[in-house]
């Protein structure tokens, strides 16, 4: 039997709080457990610990320091499943970025339609869109605000069923997009994929909070961020390779192995404790009106933000009316959630602290700038540098490949130090400098030049992934932890959606203005700025000359404004971060849906013997 040292440190009613020190050949492990005082049931060999708090040598009377925590084999396999699913969604989300000129050409779509193929995926990770455009011949329905809905439903139906639901939505979307013969079907498939992808990403982060104590979550969120970064790195290469050498349809078919592995591993290893109840009681707990109101309002707000300045002018009633209605609806939805339902889909208490409000805002800005970089840097390489889709994917390495180490190292350091504010401040500072460097990019920038200019942006944006997650979780109560984490994913995806949309609006509007500066191109300014995807192919096929150089210069100048706006946005986030409050990270696992593991035989036997 292991050496055992214990001391009673207090009582709660008929229970004693006892600290146990279990000696091993390795480092000692301290457990603080609530034990029954009855001698008959308190033998050291057969204690069944319901809840425990990991603690190390205490430097003060009130502060506990986290000590070694290791996931069990089953927990690791469950976590690996989450990592694989994260990689799948990231790979799919970025693979189309360098391939959409080819897809637009194959499906006879305009740049705006190709642009919407990326935007619809992100919109459907966050909200429903209902779009009727002159470029798409039928209505393109999309989906609800799925990330908060998935996390809210996971509290009612359980994490595992909702993860499986997300995977099935993703599978259905991949089939529709990959087999479709029109751009409308491809857009619909991207929308359905967005439903599943949004739910998967949100639930992966929620399940981590079910498996790992708060202080130690940084390294695990860092691993998920690493998988996201890896998918972002490989996505453009895979997408460009398939579109150029095989078929663009394989951009969607490549998801099938991930889906198969994901479903099998979820069924086998993601076994979480969950209080069973009847289907009727579960359905009664759903906040139908709150979910619908939030969905409709977010939809009404997102769609005009996306088409403003592209389809319709920003001062058009088609843009202003739904935008204002959406904003008012979101305010109304929050008021309803605060006062009416007994089980709100989005508890208003998650916004109760200044840190939560500030961090959610920063998360939107982070997602916006990150996705602008991932979507518009390929334009620079494919158009200005005339790289192939595969080379474009490789050229993105300095931006995408630096996100992973930035996130992983930051998560580990935050776990070791038990602090996170320094990482938020550092992340915004480095990101602002890095995005500002992108404004220096020109037509004649050398390979070494653009590599150096892109590195700081990737590192800074990577640092923000785990540090912002820590701020949200530390400021949330355990009761609201799942929905707080889900809203964190929602706001990040929300920022990504409006980032692609706003960046696209800025880029196309600037292209129109810049092309008009050149007399030889002025008459075709509207045509060139309207169909930017076709312009990529046009420039590549043009003979070297003044017109080709002018078009490249217009592209570079347009992108420079996008980077300047992003620099200002990330700088504003840095100023907001000064309002972030420090919270204690030394909190144990308090989730009701912890991992269900098989107990040792001697514990089961003793439990069965208790009358």
KEFIZA-99387 format. One record per residue (C-alpha): residue in one letter; residue number from 1; x, y, z. Coordinates in nm, 2 decimals. Layout:
N
r|k|xx|yy|zz
A|NUM|X|Y|Z .
...
END
This chain:
611
r|k|xx|yy|zz
X|1|0.00|0.00|0.00 .
X|2|0.12|0.35|-0.08 .
X|3|0.26|0.57|0.21 .
X|4|-0.03|0.78|0.33 .
X|5|-0.03|1.09|0.55 .
X|6|-0.35|1.28|0.63 .
X|7|-0.46|1.57|0.85 .
X|8|-0.80|1.71|0.91 .
X|9|-0.83|2.08|0.82 .
X|10|-1.20|2.15|0.89 .
X|11|-1.55|2.03|0.88 .
X|12|-1.87|2.09|0.69 .
X|13|-2.17|1.96|0.87 .
X|14|-2.13|1.59|0.93 .
X|15|-1.83|1.57|0.68 .
X|16|-1.47|1.64|0.75 .
X|17|-1.23|1.81|0.51 .
X|18|-0.91|1.61|0.51 .
X|19|-0.58|1.67|0.32 .
X|20|-0.42|1.34|0.21 .
X|21|-0.06|1.31|0.10 .
X|22|0.01|1.00|-0.11 .
X|23|0.38|0.92|-0.13 .
X|24|0.52|0.77|-0.45 .
X|25|0.85|0.71|-0.61 .
X|26|0.77|1.01|-0.82 .
X|27|0.66|1.35|-0.69 .
X|28|0.41|1.36|-0.40 .
X|29|0.05|1.42|-0.49 .
X|30|-0.17|1.62|-0.26 .
X|31|-0.55|1.56|-0.26 .
X|32|-0.80|1.76|-0.07 .
X|33|-1.11|1.55|-0.03 .
X|34|-1.44|1.55|0.15 .
X|35|-1.48|1.23|0.34 .
X|36|-1.75|1.08|0.55 .
X|37|-1.66|1.08|0.92 .
X|38|-1.81|0.74|0.98 .
X|39|-1.52|0.50|1.06 .
X|40|-1.69|0.21|0.89 .
X|41|-1.69|0.39|0.55 .
X|42|-1.36|0.58|0.59 .
X|43|-1.09|0.31|0.54 .
X|44|-0.81|0.44|0.34 .
X|45|-0.81|0.14|0.10 .
X|46|-1.18|0.19|0.00 .
X|47|-1.25|0.57|0.00 .
X|48|-1.47|0.68|-0.29 .
X|49|-1.39|1.04|-0.35 .
X|50|-1.68|1.22|-0.52 .
X|51|-1.50|1.56|-0.57 .
X|52|-1.14|1.67|-0.52 .
X|53|-0.93|1.97|-0.56 .
X|54|-0.57|1.94|-0.68 .
X|55|-0.34|2.14|-0.47 .
X|56|0.03|2.17|-0.41 .
X|57|0.25|2.32|-0.13 .
X|58|0.06|2.64|-0.02 .
X|59|0.26|2.96|-0.01 .
X|60|-0.01|3.14|0.18 .
X|61|-0.31|3.04|0.39 .
X|62|-0.56|3.10|0.11 .
X|63|-0.37|3.03|-0.22 .
X|64|-0.33|2.68|-0.37 .
X|65|-0.09|2.61|-0.64 .
X|66|-0.17|2.36|-0.92 .
X|67|0.05|2.05|-0.92 .
X|68|0.10|1.77|-1.17 .
X|69|-0.22|1.67|-1.35 .
X|70|-0.23|1.39|-1.60 .
X|71|-0.51|1.29|-1.82 .
X|72|-0.60|0.92|-1.81 .
X|73|-0.56|0.71|-2.13 .
X|74|-0.93|0.74|-2.20 .
X|75|-0.93|1.11|-2.14 .
X|76|-0.63|1.15|-2.38 .
X|77|-0.81|0.96|-2.65 .
X|78|-1.11|1.18|-2.60 .
X|79|-0.89|1.49|-2.63 .
X|80|-0.72|1.35|-2.94 .
X|81|-1.06|1.32|-3.09 .
X|82|-1.13|1.68|-3.02 .
X|83|-0.80|1.78|-3.18 .
X|84|-0.87|1.58|-3.49 .
X|85|-1.21|1.74|-3.53 .
X|86|-1.06|2.08|-3.48 .
X|87|-0.80|2.01|-3.75 .
X|88|-1.08|1.90|-3.99 .
X|89|-1.28|2.22|-3.95 .
X|90|-0.97|2.44|-3.98 .
X|91|-0.85|2.25|-4.29 .
X|92|-1.19|2.29|-4.45 .
X|93|-1.23|2.65|-4.36 .
X|94|-0.90|2.76|-4.52 .
X|95|-0.86|2.52|-4.81 .
X|96|-1.10|2.72|-5.03 .
X|97|-0.92|3.05|-4.99 .
X|98|-0.66|2.99|-5.26 .
X|99|-0.89|2.78|-5.48 .
X|100|-1.19|3.00|-5.52 .
X|101|-1.07|3.16|-5.85 .
X|102|-1.05|2.81|-6.00 .
X|103|-1.39|2.72|-5.85 .
X|104|-1.55|3.04|-5.98 .
X|105|-1.42|2.97|-6.32 .
X|106|-1.54|2.60|-6.32 .
X|107|-1.88|2.69|-6.20 .
X|108|-1.91|3.01|-6.40 .
X|109|-1.94|3.22|-6.09 .
X|110|-1.85|3.58|-6.03 .
X|111|-1.60|3.69|-5.76 .
X|112|-1.89|3.79|-5.54 .
X|113|-2.03|3.44|-5.55 .
X|114|-1.69|3.29|-5.48 .
X|115|-1.65|3.54|-5.20 .
X|116|-1.98|3.43|-5.05 .
X|117|-1.86|3.07|-5.05 .
X|118|-1.62|3.16|-4.77 .
X|119|-1.85|3.40|-4.60 .
X|120|-2.14|3.16|-4.58 .
X|121|-1.92|2.90|-4.41 .
X|122|-1.83|3.15|-4.14 .
X|123|-2.18|3.31|-4.12 .
X|124|-2.33|2.97|-4.06 .
X|125|-2.08|2.91|-3.78 .
X|126|-2.25|3.21|-3.62 .
X|127|-2.59|3.29|-3.76 .
X|128|-2.86|3.24|-4.03 .
X|129|-2.84|3.41|-4.36 .
X|130|-3.11|3.44|-4.62 .
X|131|-2.96|3.58|-4.93 .
X|132|-3.12|3.67|-5.27 .
X|133|-2.86|3.81|-5.50 .
X|134|-2.85|3.89|-5.87 .
X|135|-2.56|3.64|-5.90 .
X|136|-2.74|3.34|-5.74 .
X|137|-3.05|3.22|-5.92 .
X|138|-3.22|3.08|-5.61 .
X|139|-3.25|3.16|-5.25 .
X|140|-2.96|3.03|-5.05 .
X|141|-3.08|2.94|-4.70 .
X|142|-2.83|2.90|-4.43 .
X|143|-2.86|2.84|-4.06 .
X|144|-2.91|2.96|-3.71 .
X|145|-2.67|3.10|-3.46 .
X|146|-2.54|2.75|-3.40 .
X|147|-2.25|2.78|-3.16 .
X|148|-2.45|2.92|-2.86 .
X|149|-2.73|2.68|-2.96 .
X|150|-2.50|2.38|-2.96 .
X|151|-2.35|2.46|-2.62 .
X|152|-2.69|2.54|-2.47 .
X|153|-2.83|2.21|-2.60 .
X|154|-2.52|2.02|-2.47 .
X|155|-2.63|2.12|-2.12 .
X|156|-2.97|1.97|-2.19 .
X|157|-2.90|1.67|-2.42 .
X|158|-2.54|1.61|-2.32 .
X|159|-2.21|1.69|-2.49 .
X|160|-2.17|1.36|-2.68 .
X|161|-2.50|1.37|-2.87 .
X|162|-2.44|1.73|-2.98 .
X|163|-2.08|1.66|-3.09 .
X|164|-2.22|1.38|-3.31 .
X|165|-2.49|1.61|-3.44 .
X|166|-2.22|1.86|-3.54 .
X|167|-2.02|1.59|-3.72 .
X|168|-2.33|1.48|-3.91 .
X|169|-2.41|1.83|-4.02 .
X|170|-2.05|1.87|-4.14 .
X|171|-2.08|1.54|-4.34 .
X|172|-2.40|1.65|-4.50 .
X|173|-2.25|1.98|-4.61 .
X|174|-1.94|1.82|-4.75 .
X|175|-2.16|1.59|-4.96 .
X|176|-2.38|1.87|-5.09 .
X|177|-2.08|2.10|-5.18 .
X|178|-1.87|1.82|-5.32 .
X|179|-2.13|1.67|-5.54 .
X|180|-2.31|1.99|-5.65 .
X|181|-2.29|2.10|-6.01 .
X|182|-2.38|2.47|-5.95 .
X|183|-2.25|2.74|-5.74 .
X|184|-2.58|2.76|-5.56 .
X|185|-2.54|2.40|-5.44 .
X|186|-2.18|2.46|-5.34 .
X|187|-2.29|2.76|-5.14 .
X|188|-2.56|2.56|-4.97 .
X|189|-2.31|2.29|-4.88 .
X|190|-2.08|2.54|-4.73 .
X|191|-2.36|2.68|-4.52 .
X|192|-2.45|2.33|-4.39 .
X|193|-2.08|2.27|-4.32 .
X|194|-2.07|2.59|-4.13 .
X|195|-2.35|2.46|-3.90 .
X|196|-2.16|2.15|-3.81 .
X|197|-1.82|2.33|-3.80 .
X|198|-1.94|2.60|-3.57 .
X|199|-2.09|2.34|-3.33 .
X|200|-1.78|2.12|-3.34 .
X|201|-1.54|2.40|-3.25 .
X|202|-1.76|2.53|-2.97 .
X|203|-1.81|2.19|-2.81 .
X|204|-1.44|2.09|-2.84 .
X|205|-1.35|2.38|-2.62 .
X|206|-1.64|2.31|-2.38 .
X|207|-1.54|1.95|-2.34 .
X|208|-1.18|2.06|-2.24 .
X|209|-1.34|2.24|-1.94 .
X|210|-1.50|1.90|-1.85 .
X|211|-1.17|1.72|-1.85 .
X|212|-0.91|1.96|-1.72 .
X|213|-0.88|2.19|-1.41 .
X|214|-0.88|2.56|-1.51 .
X|215|-0.52|2.66|-1.45 .
X|216|-0.39|2.37|-1.66 .
X|217|-0.63|2.42|-1.95 .
X|218|-0.39|2.66|-2.13 .
X|219|-0.17|2.39|-2.27 .
X|220|-0.47|2.19|-2.39 .
X|221|-0.63|2.49|-2.55 .
X|222|-0.28|2.56|-2.69 .
X|223|-0.28|2.21|-2.85 .
X|224|-0.63|2.28|-3.00 .
X|225|-0.49|2.62|-3.13 .
X|226|-0.20|2.43|-3.28 .
X|227|-0.43|2.19|-3.46 .
X|228|-0.63|2.49|-3.59 .
X|229|-0.30|2.65|-3.70 .
X|230|-0.19|2.33|-3.87 .
X|231|-0.52|2.31|-4.05 .
X|232|-0.48|2.67|-4.16 .
X|233|-0.13|2.60|-4.29 .
X|234|-0.22|2.28|-4.47 .
X|235|-0.56|2.41|-4.60 .
X|236|-0.44|2.64|-4.87 .
X|237|-0.18|2.38|-4.99 .
X|238|-0.44|2.10|-5.00 .
X|239|-0.70|2.32|-5.15 .
X|240|-0.47|2.46|-5.41 .
X|241|-0.32|2.12|-5.49 .
X|242|-0.66|1.96|-5.54 .
X|243|-0.80|2.25|-5.74 .
X|244|-0.50|2.28|-5.96 .
X|245|-0.40|1.91|-6.02 .
X|246|-0.70|1.69|-5.93 .
X|247|-1.04|1.84|-5.88 .
X|248|-1.18|2.12|-5.65 .
X|249|-1.44|1.87|-5.53 .
X|250|-1.17|1.69|-5.33 .
X|251|-1.15|1.99|-5.11 .
X|252|-1.47|1.86|-4.96 .
X|253|-1.42|1.49|-5.01 .
X|254|-1.09|1.50|-4.80 .
X|255|-1.31|1.56|-4.49 .
X|256|-1.45|1.20|-4.50 .
X|257|-1.16|1.02|-4.33 .
X|258|-1.17|1.28|-4.05 .
X|259|-1.54|1.24|-4.02 .
X|260|-1.51|0.86|-4.00 .
X|261|-1.24|0.87|-3.73 .
X|262|-1.42|1.14|-3.54 .
X|263|-1.75|0.96|-3.51 .
X|264|-1.59|0.63|-3.41 .
X|265|-1.36|0.79|-3.15 .
X|266|-1.65|1.00|-3.00 .
X|267|-1.87|0.69|-2.96 .
X|268|-1.58|0.49|-2.80 .
X|269|-1.41|0.74|-2.58 .
X|270|-1.62|1.05|-2.51 .
X|271|-1.81|0.89|-2.23 .
X|272|-1.92|1.17|-1.99 .
X|273|-2.13|1.16|-1.68 .
X|274|-2.48|1.30|-1.75 .
X|275|-2.79|1.30|-1.54 .
X|276|-3.05|1.10|-1.74 .
X|277|-3.40|1.24|-1.80 .
X|278|-3.69|1.19|-2.03 .
X|279|-3.71|1.34|-2.37 .
X|280|-4.01|1.54|-2.27 .
X|281|-3.83|1.70|-1.98 .
X|282|-3.54|1.79|-2.20 .
X|283|-3.76|1.95|-2.46 .
X|284|-3.93|2.16|-2.19 .
X|285|-3.59|2.30|-2.08 .
X|286|-3.52|2.45|-2.43 .
X|287|-3.56|2.83|-2.45 .
X|288|-3.74|2.83|-2.78 .
X|289|-3.83|3.20|-2.79 .
X|290|-3.49|3.32|-2.67 .
X|291|-3.31|3.10|-2.92 .
X|292|-3.53|3.21|-3.21 .
X|293|-3.51|3.58|-3.12 .
X|294|-3.13|3.57|-3.09 .
X|295|-3.10|3.38|-3.42 .
X|296|-3.32|3.61|-3.62 .
X|297|-3.16|3.92|-3.48 .
X|298|-2.80|3.80|-3.54 .
X|299|-2.91|3.71|-3.90 .
X|300|-3.06|4.05|-3.96 .
X|301|-2.74|4.21|-3.84 .
X|302|-2.49|3.99|-4.01 .
X|303|-2.63|3.98|-4.36 .
X|304|-2.63|4.36|-4.43 .
X|305|-2.28|4.39|-4.28 .
X|306|-2.17|4.13|-4.53 .
X|307|-2.33|4.28|-4.84 .
X|308|-2.28|4.65|-4.75 .
X|309|-2.07|4.83|-5.01 .
X|310|-2.07|4.52|-5.24 .
X|311|-2.42|4.45|-5.34 .
X|312|-2.58|4.76|-5.19 .
X|313|-2.44|5.09|-5.07 .
X|314|-2.39|5.13|-4.70 .
X|315|-2.65|5.41|-4.70 .
X|316|-2.91|5.20|-4.89 .
X|317|-3.23|5.11|-4.71 .
X|318|-3.15|4.75|-4.80 .
X|319|-2.85|4.77|-4.58 .
X|320|-2.96|5.01|-4.30 .
X|321|-3.31|4.86|-4.23 .
X|322|-3.20|4.51|-4.15 .
X|323|-2.89|4.64|-3.98 .
X|324|-3.08|4.85|-3.74 .
X|325|-3.35|4.59|-3.68 .
X|326|-3.08|4.33|-3.61 .
X|327|-2.91|4.56|-3.35 .
X|328|-3.24|4.64|-3.18 .
X|329|-3.34|4.27|-3.19 .
X|330|-3.01|4.17|-3.02 .
X|331|-3.08|4.42|-2.74 .
X|332|-3.43|4.28|-2.71 .
X|333|-3.31|3.93|-2.70 .
X|334|-3.07|4.01|-2.42 .
X|335|-3.34|4.18|-2.22 .
X|336|-3.57|3.88|-2.27 .
X|337|-3.30|3.64|-2.16 .
X|338|-3.24|3.84|-1.85 .
X|339|-3.59|3.86|-1.72 .
X|340|-3.82|3.59|-1.87 .
X|341|-3.70|3.23|-1.91 .
X|342|-3.61|3.02|-1.61 .
X|343|-3.35|2.83|-1.82 .
X|344|-3.22|3.09|-2.07 .
X|345|-3.03|2.98|-2.37 .
X|346|-2.78|3.26|-2.31 .
X|347|-2.77|3.36|-1.94 .
X|348|-2.71|3.73|-1.92 .
X|349|-2.50|3.67|-1.62 .
X|350|-2.21|3.57|-1.85 .
X|351|-2.17|3.94|-1.93 .
X|352|-2.19|4.04|-1.56 .
X|353|-1.82|4.13|-1.53 .
X|354|-1.62|4.40|-1.70 .
X|355|-1.36|4.15|-1.79 .
X|356|-1.61|3.93|-1.97 .
X|357|-1.76|4.22|-2.18 .
X|358|-1.41|4.35|-2.27 .
X|359|-1.28|4.00|-2.36 .
X|360|-1.57|3.91|-2.58 .
X|361|-1.52|4.24|-2.76 .
X|362|-1.15|4.16|-2.80 .
X|363|-1.24|3.82|-2.93 .
X|364|-1.45|3.96|-3.21 .
X|365|-1.16|4.19|-3.31 .
X|366|-0.91|3.90|-3.29 .
X|367|-1.12|3.69|-3.52 .
X|368|-1.18|3.97|-3.76 .
X|369|-0.81|4.05|-3.81 .
X|370|-0.70|3.68|-3.82 .
X|371|-0.95|3.59|-4.10 .
X|372|-0.87|3.90|-4.30 .
X|373|-0.51|3.78|-4.31 .
X|374|-0.60|3.43|-4.40 .
X|375|-0.84|3.54|-4.68 .
X|376|-0.66|3.84|-4.83 .
X|377|-0.29|3.75|-4.82 .
X|378|-0.36|3.48|-5.09 .
X|379|-0.48|3.76|-5.31 .
X|380|-0.14|3.93|-5.28 .
X|381|0.06|3.61|-5.37 .
X|382|-0.17|3.49|-5.65 .
X|383|-0.21|3.83|-5.82 .
X|384|0.09|4.04|-5.74 .
X|385|0.35|3.76|-5.72 .
X|386|0.17|3.53|-5.97 .
X|387|0.22|3.23|-5.75 .
X|388|0.03|2.91|-5.82 .
X|389|-0.23|2.80|-5.55 .
X|390|0.02|2.55|-5.40 .
X|391|0.30|2.81|-5.38 .
X|392|0.05|3.05|-5.23 .
X|393|-0.03|2.80|-4.96 .
X|394|0.34|2.76|-4.89 .
X|395|0.40|3.14|-4.89 .
X|396|0.14|3.18|-4.61 .
X|397|0.36|2.97|-4.38 .
X|398|0.51|3.28|-4.20 .
X|399|0.16|3.39|-4.10 .
X|400|-0.01|3.06|-4.04 .
X|401|0.27|2.85|-3.91 .
X|402|0.37|3.09|-3.63 .
X|403|0.02|3.10|-3.48 .
X|404|0.07|2.74|-3.33 .
X|405|0.39|2.80|-3.13 .
X|406|0.26|3.13|-3.01 .
X|407|-0.06|2.97|-2.88 .
X|408|0.11|2.66|-2.73 .
X|409|0.39|2.84|-2.55 .
X|410|0.15|3.10|-2.42 .
X|411|-0.09|2.84|-2.29 .
X|412|0.19|2.66|-2.10 .
X|413|0.34|2.97|-1.95 .
X|414|0.00|3.09|-1.84 .
X|415|-0.05|2.75|-1.67 .
X|416|0.29|2.77|-1.50 .
X|417|0.25|3.13|-1.38 .
X|418|-0.12|3.12|-1.30 .
X|419|-0.16|3.46|-1.47 .
X|420|-0.29|3.57|-1.82 .
X|421|-0.32|3.95|-1.85 .
X|422|0.04|3.99|-1.95 .
X|423|-0.02|3.75|-2.24 .
X|424|-0.32|3.95|-2.36 .
X|425|-0.13|4.27|-2.36 .
X|426|0.17|4.12|-2.53 .
X|427|-0.05|3.95|-2.79 .
X|428|-0.22|4.27|-2.89 .
X|429|0.10|4.47|-2.90 .
X|430|0.29|4.22|-3.12 .
X|431|-0.02|4.17|-3.34 .
X|432|-0.06|4.55|-3.40 .
X|433|0.31|4.58|-3.49 .
X|434|0.29|4.27|-3.72 .
X|435|-0.03|4.38|-3.90 .
X|436|0.13|4.73|-3.94 .
X|437|0.43|4.57|-4.11 .
X|438|0.20|4.42|-4.38 .
X|439|0.13|4.77|-4.50 .
X|440|0.49|4.78|-4.62 .
X|441|0.42|4.50|-4.87 .
X|442|0.46|4.62|-5.23 .
X|443|0.48|4.48|-5.58 .
X|444|0.85|4.45|-5.56 .
X|445|0.89|4.31|-5.21 .
X|446|1.14|4.02|-5.20 .
X|447|1.08|3.68|-5.07 .
X|448|1.30|3.74|-4.76 .
X|449|1.11|4.07|-4.72 .
X|450|0.76|3.94|-4.70 .
X|451|0.87|3.65|-4.48 .
X|452|1.01|3.89|-4.22 .
X|453|0.71|4.12|-4.25 .
X|454|0.46|3.84|-4.19 .
X|455|0.62|3.67|-3.89 .
X|456|0.52|3.91|-3.61 .
X|457|0.15|3.91|-3.70 .
X|458|0.13|3.53|-3.68 .
X|459|0.30|3.52|-3.34 .
X|460|0.09|3.79|-3.19 .
X|461|-0.24|3.65|-3.31 .
X|462|-0.13|3.31|-3.18 .
X|463|-0.06|3.45|-2.83 .
X|464|-0.42|3.58|-2.81 .
X|465|-0.59|3.24|-2.85 .
X|466|-0.52|3.09|-2.51 .
X|467|-0.49|3.42|-2.32 .
X|468|-0.83|3.54|-2.42 .
X|469|-0.98|3.20|-2.34 .
X|470|-0.83|3.22|-1.98 .
X|471|-0.98|3.56|-1.93 .
X|472|-1.33|3.44|-2.02 .
X|473|-1.32|3.12|-1.82 .
X|474|-1.17|3.28|-1.51 .
X|475|-1.44|3.55|-1.50 .
X|476|-1.72|3.30|-1.55 .
X|477|-1.91|3.10|-1.28 .
X|478|-1.89|2.72|-1.31 .
X|479|-2.27|2.71|-1.37 .
X|480|-2.23|2.92|-1.68 .
X|481|-1.89|2.78|-1.79 .
X|482|-2.02|2.59|-2.09 .
X|483|-2.22|2.87|-2.24 .
X|484|-1.94|3.12|-2.16 .
X|485|-1.70|2.91|-2.36 .
X|486|-1.96|2.86|-2.63 .
X|487|-2.01|3.24|-2.66 .
X|488|-1.63|3.28|-2.68 .
X|489|-1.63|3.06|-2.98 .
X|490|-1.93|3.24|-3.12 .
X|491|-1.78|3.58|-3.09 .
X|492|-1.46|3.47|-3.25 .
X|493|-1.65|3.32|-3.55 .
X|494|-1.87|3.63|-3.56 .
X|495|-1.55|3.83|-3.60 .
X|496|-1.43|3.60|-3.87 .
X|497|-1.75|3.64|-4.06 .
X|498|-1.76|4.02|-4.05 .
X|499|-1.38|4.02|-4.11 .
X|500|-1.42|3.85|-4.44 .
X|501|-1.72|4.07|-4.53 .
X|502|-1.57|4.40|-4.42 .
X|503|-1.23|4.32|-4.57 .
X|504|-1.40|4.23|-4.89 .
X|505|-1.60|4.55|-4.90 .
X|506|-1.29|4.76|-4.83 .
X|507|-1.08|4.57|-5.09 .
X|508|-1.34|4.59|-5.37 .
X|509|-1.42|4.96|-5.31 .
X|510|-1.05|5.05|-5.30 .
X|511|-0.99|4.85|-5.62 .
X|512|-1.25|5.06|-5.79 .
X|513|-1.09|5.38|-5.68 .
X|514|-0.74|5.27|-5.75 .
X|515|-0.81|5.14|-6.10 .
X|516|-0.97|5.47|-6.19 .
X|517|-0.63|5.64|-6.13 .
X|518|-0.49|5.48|-6.44 .
X|519|-0.62|5.62|-6.77 .
X|520|-0.58|5.30|-6.96 .
X|521|-0.79|5.11|-6.70 .
X|522|-1.04|5.38|-6.58 .
X|523|-1.31|5.28|-6.83 .
X|524|-1.31|4.92|-6.70 .
X|525|-1.28|5.01|-6.33 .
X|526|-1.63|4.88|-6.24 .
X|527|-1.57|4.56|-6.43 .
X|528|-1.24|4.48|-6.28 .
X|529|-1.34|4.57|-5.92 .
X|530|-1.66|4.37|-5.95 .
X|531|-1.49|4.04|-6.06 .
X|532|-1.17|4.02|-5.86 .
X|533|-1.14|3.64|-5.90 .
X|534|-1.15|3.67|-6.28 .
X|535|-0.89|3.95|-6.25 .
X|536|-0.65|3.70|-6.09 .
X|537|-0.65|3.48|-6.40 .
X|538|-0.65|3.79|-6.63 .
X|539|-0.33|3.93|-6.48 .
X|540|-0.16|3.59|-6.49 .
X|541|-0.24|3.56|-6.87 .
X|542|-0.14|3.92|-6.96 .
X|543|0.19|4.00|-7.13 .
X|544|0.43|4.20|-6.92 .
X|545|0.38|4.56|-6.96 .
X|546|0.25|4.89|-6.81 .
X|547|-0.11|4.78|-6.78 .
X|548|-0.02|4.46|-6.60 .
X|549|0.21|4.65|-6.36 .
X|550|-0.07|4.91|-6.29 .
X|551|-0.32|4.64|-6.21 .
X|552|-0.07|4.48|-5.96 .
X|553|-0.01|4.82|-5.81 .
X|554|-0.39|4.87|-5.77 .
X|555|-0.41|4.53|-5.59 .
X|556|-0.13|4.61|-5.36 .
X|557|-0.26|4.96|-5.28 .
X|558|-0.61|4.81|-5.21 .
X|559|-0.47|4.55|-4.97 .
X|560|-0.27|4.82|-4.79 .
X|561|-0.59|4.99|-4.68 .
X|562|-0.72|4.65|-4.56 .
X|563|-0.41|4.60|-4.34 .
X|564|-0.42|4.96|-4.22 .
X|565|-0.78|4.91|-4.10 .
X|566|-0.69|4.58|-3.94 .
X|567|-0.39|4.75|-3.76 .
X|568|-0.63|5.01|-3.61 .
X|569|-0.88|4.75|-3.51 .
X|570|-0.62|4.53|-3.33 .
X|571|-0.47|4.84|-3.17 .
X|572|-0.82|4.93|-3.03 .
X|573|-0.83|4.58|-2.88 .
X|574|-0.50|4.64|-2.71 .
X|575|-0.64|4.95|-2.55 .
X|576|-0.95|4.77|-2.43 .
X|577|-0.73|4.49|-2.28 .
X|578|-0.60|4.74|-2.02 .
X|579|-0.95|4.70|-1.85 .
X|580|-0.90|4.33|-1.81 .
X|581|-0.91|4.22|-1.44 .
X|582|-0.69|3.94|-1.29 .
X|583|-0.88|3.64|-1.16 .
X|584|-0.76|3.33|-0.97 .
X|585|-0.70|3.03|-1.20 .
X|586|-0.67|2.78|-0.92 .
X|587|-1.01|2.61|-0.96 .
X|588|-1.08|2.24|-1.00 .
X|589|-1.30|2.05|-1.23 .
X|590|-1.66|2.14|-1.12 .
X|591|-1.85|2.03|-1.44 .
X|592|-2.14|1.80|-1.41 .
X|593|-2.03|1.62|-1.73 .
X|594|-1.70|1.49|-1.62 .
X|595|-1.54|1.19|-1.78 .
X|596|-1.71|0.86|-1.69 .
X|597|-1.43|0.61|-1.61 .
X|598|-1.44|0.26|-1.48 .
X|599|-1.35|0.25|-1.11 .
X|600|-1.09|0.00|-0.97 .
X|601|-1.24|-0.33|-0.86 .
X|602|-1.17|-0.29|-0.49 .
X|603|-1.36|0.04|-0.49 .
X|604|-1.66|-0.12|-0.67 .
X|605|-1.66|-0.41|-0.43 .
X|606|-1.65|-0.19|-0.12 .
X|607|-1.93|0.04|-0.26 .
X|608|-2.14|-0.27|-0.33 .
X|609|-2.09|-0.38|0.03 .
X|610|-2.22|-0.06|0.19 .
X|611|-2.58|-0.12|0.30 .
END
